[in-house]
C-alpha cells in the first residue's frame, strides 16, 4: 500500500505481475484517519493523537500493553491524566486491519488474488508502523515485505 502525497488521507494499492501493473486502486483512508480515530477514542487533541501514534503506535495489540499507561500530565490540564496503551493499540489495529481488508476485497473483486502469489509489499509512512507486516500477513494470508518506493521514470508530464 502507498499513500498519495504525504500519505495522510488515502492509501493506494497496485497489483503487478511480470513488471506490468494489472490493477490499481485508492482508498480514502490513510494515516490521518488513524490519528482521528485515536483523537476521538482517547479524547485527546488531534496533534497529541498524532504524537501518540508516532511514539507508541502498533499495528497489533502487544500483550503487555493492556496493563501499561501513557502519561499525558505534561500537556493536559487534568493532573495525572493517563491513557491505556492497549486501548490505543486496539484503535490503531482495528483501523489498519479494516484498511487491509478493503484492499483485499477490491483485489478479490477484480479477480486478481492469484497475482499476489509472491506476496504483498508495503511502502510509505504506514509501512513504518511496527509490526505492520504481521497484521498484513494475517489479513492477506501471504508473505509481506517492506520496501521504499522507487521513483517512476518514463513519460514526463507538463502543465500547460
Rosetta blueprint (number, residue, H / E / L):
1 X L
2 X E
3 X L
4 X L
5 X L
6 X L
7 X L
8 X L
9 X L
10 X L
11 X E
12 X E
13 X E
14 X E
15 X E
16 X E
17 X E
18 X L
19 X L
20 X E
21 X E
22 X E
23 X E
24 X E
25 X E
26 X E
27 X E
28 X L
29 X L
30 X L
31 X H
32 X H
33 X H
34 X H
35 X H
36 X H
37 X H
38 X H
39 X H
40 X H
41 X H
42 X H
43 X L
44 X L
45 X L
46 X H
47 X H
48 X H
49 X H
50 X H
51 X H
52 X H
53 X H
54 X H
55 X H
56 X H
57 X L
58 X L
59 X L
60 X L
61 X L
62 X L
63 X H
64 X H
65 X H
66 X H
67 X H
68 X L
69 X E
70 X E
71 X E
72 X L
73 X H
74 X H
75 X H
76 X L
77 X L
78 X L
79 X L
80 X L
81 X L
82 X E
83 X E
84 X E
85 X H
86 X H
87 X H
88 X H
89 X H
90 X H
91 X H
92 X H
93 X H
94 X H
95 X H
96 X H
97 X H
98 X H
99 X H
100 X H
101 X H
102 X H
103 X H
104 X H
105 X H
106 X H
107 X H
108 X H
109 X H
110 X L
111 X L
112 X L
113 X H
114 X H
115 X H
116 X H
117 X L
118 X L
119 X L
120 X E
121 X E
122 X E
123 X L
124 X L
125 X H
126 X H
127 X H
128 X H
129 X L
130 X L
131 X L
132 X H
133 X H
134 X H
135 X H
136 X H
137 X H
138 X H
139 X H
140 X H
141 X L
142 X L
143 X L
144 X E
145 X E
146 X E
147 X L
148 X L
149 X L
150 X L
151 X L
152 X L
153 X L
154 X L
155 X L
156 X L
157 X L
158 X L
159 X L
160 X L
